[in-house]
Amino acid sequence: MARTMKAVDAVMVGMGWTGSIMARELTKAGLTVVGLERGVEKSPREDFALPRIRDELKYRVRQDLMLDTSIETHTLRNTPSELALPMRKWDVPPVGDGLGGAGAHWNGVTWRFSPSEFVLRSHLTQRYGKNAIPDDMTIQDWGITYEDLEPHYEHFERLCGTSGKAGNLRGQIVAGGNPFEGPRQNEYPNKPLIMSQAGLIFSKAAESLGYHPFPTPASNSSAPYINSEGLPVGQCQYCGHCEYFGCEANAKASPLVCVLPVLMQDQKFELRTQAYVKELVYDKAAKKVRGVVYVDRRTGEEVEQPAELVVLCAYPFNNTLLLLTAGIGEPYDPMTGKGVVGKNYCHQTTSGLVMFVEDEMNPFIGTGASPAAIDDFQADNFDHGGLGFFGGGFISPALSGGRPIQVRAVPPGTPRWGSAWKEATVRWYKHHLPINCHGISYAHRTNYLDLDPTYKDAIGRPLIP
C-alpha cells in the first residue's frame, strides 16, 4: 500500500529542462510544486569539478551520466513484425539520468525550427502538389506557427545565454548569420564562440561553392553572462569535453546552472530525487489524472503524490509509457492509422565522413556545438522537386574535441593495430576534419512507440519499443 503525501497544486515528472522551466513558471504564478527526478541529485560544484570531470573513459565510453540500461532502456525493431530487442548501450538518443536530465550532458546546440516546419503538410502540398507527399508519410501541421513560438525561443536563449549571430533580424537578412532562419526579434544574448581552425576551413570552402556558412547557435556562453533569472553563467573554456560530460566552468547551459539555483530557494517548490515514477493515478470516469505513484529508490517504498496538475516532463519513452499503462488516450495503431498515443516518434538522424587535410589544427581544443554550419540543405531550403524525398539537414565540421580514446582518425586501408596504425595516428591526429550531416527524420506510418510484450524495466513495467 503506497504512502500518501499531502496534495500539491502540481507535480513534475522529470526535472530536466522541461520540468525545471515549467516548475519555475508555476511557482512564479503562486502554485505549490513537487519535482520528481528518477536519478540522483547533482551539483556542478561537486560533480563536475576538475580534474575528474575530464575522465573520457568514465563519461564518454562508460556513459556515467546516462541512464543505466540494466534498470531501464528501450527495445528496437525495424518493422512492426520483428521481435524488438533491448538496447544495452546508448547511442541516439543518449538518455540522461539524474537531476538536470539530458541538459547536464548535451552539447549545447540550440536550433530553432524553420517556419515551414510548423505548417509542414500545408507547405509541401502548396509547393509540390497534393500528390507529392507519400501515403505512409504521416506529417501534419502543428496547429501553432513559428510566430507563436518566437517569443518562447527567445526566452530560452536568454535563459541559456546562447551564443550566435542573427541571420534574419525582424525580416531583414543580416550578413554573417543564417539567412535561412525564421525572423528573430532580437540578436542572440552572446556573440558567437571563437571559430576553430576546422570551422575556418569549412567556412572558406562552403563560401567558395556559393553556400552560406554561419556560426552554429550554441548554449555554450562565449562570455560571462547573467541570465534572465539573474544567475551567472561562465565562459566557455574550449576544453574539448562537452557531449556526455558536465561543464566545470558552468558555461554550458543546464537546468543545474540556469534554473534550479533559484527554484530550489522557492518555498513553493520541493525536489525529490531517486523518485522513480511508476504510474499515474487516473480517474477514468472524470478523465483526470489525480496524481502519481513513485518508488523511492533508496528504500523501495511506494509513495503516492496527489496533485491537481500532473506534467509529464521526461523523455518521450517515459511519457508515452505512463500514458499507455494508465489507459489514457487511444494507442496508435499503425495498421489502421487510428489513435495518437505513441504516434509519429522520430529521433536524430546523423551521418558523416572524415576529411584528411594538410592544414594543421589542434583537435583537442573544441566546443560541443560545431564551430560552423550551412543550412542550404536543411528542411525545404532547396528545391525537392523530382528528388524522391523531403527534408534534409545542416552540415557542419563536427570536431568537438580530440579526446585520445575515441578520436583516432586514420585513412581507409590503415591497419587496425600495430606500428603502421600508430604511425598513422601520429601523422593524422592534427590533420583530420570530420564533416557531419544532422538530418531530418520525418514521421512515417511505422514510426511509433508502444508497449513491449516481452521485456520489462526494473519495476516491472513493459519497455517501450
C-alpha positions, 0 to 999 in steps of 0.5 A: 500500500503506497504512502500518501503525501499531502496534495500539491497544486502540481507535480513534475515528472522529470526535472530536466529542462522541461520540468525545471522551466515549467516548475519555475513558471508555476511557482512564479504564478503562486502554485505549490510544486513537487519535482520528481527526478528518477536519478540522483541529485547533482551539483556542478560544484561537486560533480563536475569539478576538475580534474575528474570531470575530464575522465573520457573513459568514465563519461564518454565510453562508460556513459556515467551520466546516462541512464543505466540500461540494466534498470531501464532502456528501450527495445528496437525493431525495424518493422512492426513484425520483428521481435524488438530487442533491448538496447544495452548501450546508448547511442541516439538518443543518449538518455540522461539520468539524474537531476538536470536530465539530458541538459547536464550532458548535451552539447549545447546546440540550440536550433530553432525550427524553420517556419515551414516546419510548423505548417509542414503538410500545408507547405509541401502540398502548396509547393509540390502538389497534393500528390507529392507527399507519400501515403505512409508519410504521416506529417501534419501541421502543428496547429501553432506557427513559428510566430507563436513560438518566437517569443518562447525561443527567445526566452530560452536563449536568454535563459541559456545565454546562447551564443550566435549571430542573427541571420534574419533580424525582424525580416531583414537578412543580416550578413554573417548569420543564417539567412535561412532562419525564421525572423528573430526579434532580437540578436542572440544574448552572446556573440558567437564562440571563437571559430576553430581552425576546422570551422575556418576551413569549412567556412572558406570552402562552403563560401567558395561553392556559393553556400552560406556558412554561419556560426552554429547557435550554441548554449555554450556562453562565449562570455560571462553572462547573467541570465534572465533569472539573474544567475551567472553563467561562465565562459566557455573554456574550449576544453574539448569535453562537452557531449556526455560530460558536465561543464566545470566552468558552468558555461554550458547551459543546464537546468543545474546552472540556469534554473534550479539555483533559484527554484530550489530557494522557492518555498513553493517548490520541493525536489525529490530525487531517486523518485522513480515514477511508476504510474499515474493515478487516473480517474477514468470516469472524470478523465483526470489524472489525480496524481502519481505513484513513485518508488523511492529508490533508496528504500523501495517504498511506494509513495503516492503524490496527489496533485491537481496538475500532473506534467509529464516532463521526461523523455518521450519513452517515459511519457508515452509509457505512463500514458499507455499503462494508465489507459489514457488516450487511444494507442496508435495503431499503425495498421489502421492509422487510428489513435495518437498515443505513441504516434509519429516518434522520430529521433536524430538522424546523423551521418558523416565522413572524415576529411584528411587535410594538410592544414594543421589544427589542434583537435583537442581544443573544441566546443560541443556545438560545431564551430560552423554550419550551412543550412542550404540543405536543411528542411525545404531550403532547396528545391525537392522537386523530382528528388524522391524525398523531403527534408534534409539537414545542416552540415557542419565540421563536427570536431568537438574535441580530440579526446585520445580514446575515441578520436583516432582518425586514420585513412581507409586501408590503415591497419587496425593495430600495430606500428603502421596504425600508430604511425598513422595516428601520429601523422593524422591526429592534427590533420583530420576534419570530420564533416557531419550531416544532422538530418531530418527524420520525418514521421512515417506510418511505422514510426511509433512507440508502444508497449513491449510484450516481452521485456520489462524495466526494473519495476516491472513495467513493459519497455517501450519499443 
